[in-house]
Amino acid sequence: MSRERLVNEPWGYGEVSLETENYVVLRVFIRKGEETSLHEHVKRDERFIVVRGSSFLIRSGVKIPIRE
């Protein structure tokens, strides 16, 4: 396991809270009005939990709202 580390991005930052051989827990902080680029992971599953505020995901071209 690794210690916490920050990953700075133009839209905010990510904080790696836990990393093992099998998974990574990444807390993502996105500044209001910013957005990440569209991307996908072919060999990785992702789960999202919105702690504060709201956002949306795009899956197969469909915009899906998510909130706390």
Secondary structure as GFF3:
##gff-version 3
##sequence-region A 1 68
A	DSSP	beta_strand	5	9	.	.	.	ID=ss1
A	DSSP	beta_strand	12	19	.	.	.	ID=ss2
A	DSSP	beta_strand	24	30	.	.	.	ID=ss3
A	DSSP	beta_strand	54	59	.	.	.	ID=ss4
A	DSSP	beta_strand	62	67	.	.	.	ID=ss5
###
